[in-house]
Each structure stands twice: as structure tokens, then as C-alpha cells.
Amino acid sequence: MNFGGPGIARSDPDFMAAYIVNHILGGGAFSSRLYLEVREKRGLAYGISDSLLWLDRSALLLGHTATRADATAQTIEIIEREINRLAQDGPTEAEFVKAKTYLKGAFALGLDTSNRIASQLVQMQLDNLGIDYMERRAGLIDAVTLADAKRVAKRLLGGGLLMTVVGRPHGVSSSESAGGGGHLAKPGQTPASRGPEPR
């Protein structure tokens, strides 16, 4: 199961706030909301995560998981609920502080080999971050406020989701909206009955 939507460009002033919000939602840590709700509390998947992907002319939020066919509908509902909840309410102060601390401390773990260091330097150059980015990075994270994170959570996550499911999921069916976008709906439910997509 893949899910996602528009992301935020690497050059966007809101990128670092989006980076923190994404970590809280499902950015790979065992403490993320999606991991706790989908795996820890309900055992619906072995793992679930999402990430920000930035390209030259576009940016995406992409996530993925795998679950049993008979748990697909429940898993989708949980993903949508947690994304909507984070978009509407933003992160808690505890989540926010924990995410910032983790993102600052974990960065050095990706610089433990010559190949990783070289890869990071090349990515910094491609992203036009400046040769001093490694020295400035912690300060850029610290500069993000909780108000910034709440505002950017709405911007990043408030536009709805596109989902792709491979297999024979129980409790969901594929439908096509009038605007051409694909949706997953419960049997008997049409895009119109779901109401307008959030913007």
C-alpha cells in the first residue's frame, strides 16, 4: 500500500518545519504516530513509514506499508485519521521537542563512512545548501517553532491523500473521481458520498 500527496520543496523556507512534521507522522522512527497506531497498538503491519522526496521541479510526501487483505480498510482509515489529526491539530509540544532532539542527534550517524560523507556532500551541493550546511543544520532545526510546525502540518497534510493498493483488499474498492483522481472507497461508497476533498 502506497500513499502520499504534494510535498514541500527543499528550497522552501518551510522545509525544515515540514521535515520535523514528517518525522512525527511517520518519518522512520519507532515513535512516529503511524508506527504507534498501525503496528504497536494494533499489529496491522510489520512497519509503516513516510518520507519527503524533493526533485528539481516537484516535491512529494510518500509513504508505504503492507498489511493483510482483511485489514486493509482498517489500516487506510487509521492512516487517514492520523494524517487529518496532525493536519488539524499539529504536533504536541512533547512530540515536537522529541523530534527536534532526534533529528539533530541522528544526523551524525549517517556520516560514519567515507561513502556516506561523500553522498551527503554531493546532496548538499545539488540542493544548493552551502558548504557550511552541516554547521548550520542544528540551528535551522532549533529555529523552527511549535507554531511553525502546526502551520506547516496544515500546509503539508491538509490537501488529502492519494492511495494505491496492490492485491485483493477486503472492504475497499477502487473508484475514479470526476476530476480524474483515484480514490479508495468502501464498497457502495462513491466519491460524491465521501464529500469534497479537503484543501
Summary of the structure (lengths in Angstrom):
residues: 199
radius of gyration: 17.9
end to end distance: 23.0
largest distance: 55.9
contacts: 560
relative contact order: 0.18
helix: 48%
strand: 15%
